[in-house]
Each structure stands twice: as structure tokens, then as C-alpha cells.
Amino acid sequence: MSVLNTTLKPFKATAYKDGKFVDISDESVKGKWAVFFFYPADFTFVCPTELEDLADIYPTLQKMDVEVYAVSTDTHFSHKAWHDTSPAIGKINYYMVGDQNHNLSKNFEVLREGVGLADRGTFVLDPQGEIQLLEITPEGVGRNAAELLRKIKALQYWVSHPGEVCPAKWEEGAETLAPSLDLVGKI
């Protein structure tokens, strides 16, 4: 079952952010756009490349009123140790959420049962906490933060411009489409 267009389920977790452990919940996430970025585990191979790539666009996302929550089934203690020892992970200023009880991984349906790790899942939530976008990739395929940024810009445009849709490869400032009977069969 897809979680697309469903509302963020209740949760409580501890994250590592800005040198501190902070408690977060479904209620603290709502009110702005959010990216939940699940990855299998700390101290691995593809994961740090993805998280560093996301750290590079984080300032841009913040200007767009988007918060990032990187989530793995490791503890917040492990996140701190990784942050303190890896140059790539040391760049991170967004939330690194511990999901050792698997609540978030189950809520977003990315937990690999019997393994205890999350799949590579990206979820974009609107300010009301509704999941507007999701992408799941296999463990051996890293994600591209620039493409995520493009999709978030398209989502935010689409939400704020009723009656318009963003075609394939849409970039900010490009033309959109206004779905109508006149367009049927002409694209």
C-alpha cells in the first residue's frame, strides 16, 4: 500500500542536530515542508555520499522553508559519533534521527523486516504533514540531491498555482501546463 497522500503518523524520536540531542515528534514537524530521508545505516558506503550531497543543498532548502530529517535505525548516539568522525557527515546541519524502535521506518513502510534496516526512502511532506512525494531506491543506488531539490520546487509551485502542472524536466521559471480538454491528444 502506498503512503502517498497520507498524513504523517504520530511519533516521538531523538535526533542529533547542531551538537545537541533534541526530541522531535509529528507535531514538531508540521508547519513547514519536510523531507524524511531514510538510509540503511551509519558508517557505511553509499549513505555518507547521499547525506553529504543533501548537506550541500540544505541551505537552499532552508530558504524554501524545508526542513530535513535523515533517518536510520541507528541510535542518535551513533549519529553523533559518525558526525564527529566523518568529514562528509561532519558537514550535516540537519536533523539526524534515531529510529532504533523502528516506528518511523514502519510508519513510512520502508523497514526491511527481519533485517532491521530501512530502505533508501525519500518522502516530501507539505506543511500539513501530508506525504506529497516518495521515492524508494535499492540499497546499492544512491540518490541525487539536485533532483530532489528540483522536485520540491515543482511541488511547491504546483501547490501554490492551482490549475497548473509541471511537465517532465520542469525547472523553476519554465513553462507549465494548464490541463484542459484542448490539450488532450496534443502533447
Secondary structure, DSSP 8 states (H G I E B T S, - for coil): ---TT-B----EEEEEETTEEEEEEHHHHTTSEEEEEE-S-SS-SHHHHHHHHHHHHHHHHHHTTEEEEEEESS-HHHHHHHHHH-TTGGG--SEEEE-TT-HHHHHTT-EETTTTEE-EEEEEE-TTSBEEEEEEE-TT----HHHHHHHHHHHHHHHHSTT-B--TT--TTS--B---GGGTT--
